């Protein structure tokens, strides 16, 4: 009898322990994640290579400063009359690039998510041409996002455990570095490599997200100097720093993964990780200003890619305190991040002016994709439907500006579709560099079109793909195909730019014609370097954190 008593007591203890562990699984997961974070050294100064003490005589090619915001929605700037919280957060500095140069009314991201879009920018090619189809993410991220749905979800995500065996060697290890093996092939040619042929000093700041294998890191892909982080996100400040205001979206699996897994750290030219100094966007800008000064007497290329305003939502307290009129806490944190990004863009523009470089510098500003639905804010891409991860206009129709006072007339608005793939050829031609001829370059030099020298469309046809979810825009016809849902959407963007009226049932001939174009493009693409491990719903007309209702429009996103 005593044995059974002891056994019963042990079972009871185990049940209580397991129940406690289940209820506190978030804290346990966070503790494990924190224990795996890499060692981070204290902050130390960065010594930027110094250019010539005096400028050479005669004309020199333009400097190129490319500013890439992260997850900035079409409606997050005030250029088009909108802005965060109905215009409560002006963005005069970002707006000035479009006002003083050209604004592309139909500017498209290379993809609806971070990394493939960045690959399109760096190479001028559709990333499907070299297998970089999905955003590199740790297996733990894929598993969490692929298995944990929002409360009350109607459509559940999927995690494809059986595909783990198809992952590249080393990429599934339970270490923070494992994800860096998912990289752009080393044989791809970046715009930094092209500009170096013309004597440019090339520098990268912030997010890379194109892989960390030897040969794929920024210092291996044409950048003389690089300060930032290889992975897809970073903390802006430590979570409990006195100067930070945080917003967590507890319903969102992505957010729950990021907070315990992200370090507050940077690297310089592949050095050991060390802590930034202050708020991440401020710190990267501080260093960019030093680099501009150091290189004022030689042509330079700056790829400035802060993680702003990607999650985790962390605002500097001073920016948060400046927006008391915004009553919703999450929206106020988000607006404060947009305010800070704009201020730092202004600092870069002012530094160019202070050094006498602004007239002969091509400044490009855009966002890697549309605003994210998982932050729970409905208006980030207004007036367009859809969010990041969808190929509805809200996911890929991005703010896109260029300014070069000696070559681009101020106040120019260009109406025809252009894309991130065009940045490569535009910057190369501006620098007088040759564009590679041994591979298909999908982008074109936009300057002749902006200057009115070429009146044709830069692109009659544009493509996007993420696994089974594929899109083509031909002229003003746009077809989206979600093969997993056996569903298509057809829109005439000339008559319906915000994609309100699906014409697929009324225009079956157009559907078949455009599907054939997608198949032809697929034939030119290669097998993804790694398989999609998750497939999840992304709703089109409302963000995450809001109840899903039967009949709500959604796409299935592969990653």
Secondary structure, DSSP 8 states (H G I E B T S, - for coil): -HHHHHHHHHHHHHHHHHHHHHHTHHHHHHHHHHHTS---B-----------SS--SS----EEEEEEESS--GGGSSTTS--HHHHTS--HHHHHHHHSSEEETTEE-SSSSHHHHHHHHHHSS-GGGTT--S----HHHHHHHHH---TT-SS--EE-GGGGGGS-TTTTSSSTTGGGGS---TT---HHHHHHTTT-EEEEEEE--S--STTTSGGGTT-SEEEEESSS---SS-TT-TTEEEE--TT-HHHHHHHHH--S-BEETT---B--SSSHHHHHHHHHHHHHHHTTTS-EEEEEE--TTSSSEEEEHHHHHTTTT--SHHHHHHHHHHHHHHHHHHHHHHHHHHTT-GGGEEEEEEESS---GGG--TTTTTTS---TTS-SHHHHB--EEEE-TTTS-TTEEE-S-EETTHHHHHHHHHHT----SSS-------HHHHTTS--S-S-SEEEEEETTEEEEEETTEEEEEEGGGTEEEEEETTT-TT-----TTT-HHHHHHHHHHHHHHHHHS---SS---EEEEEESSS-TTS---TT--EEEEE-
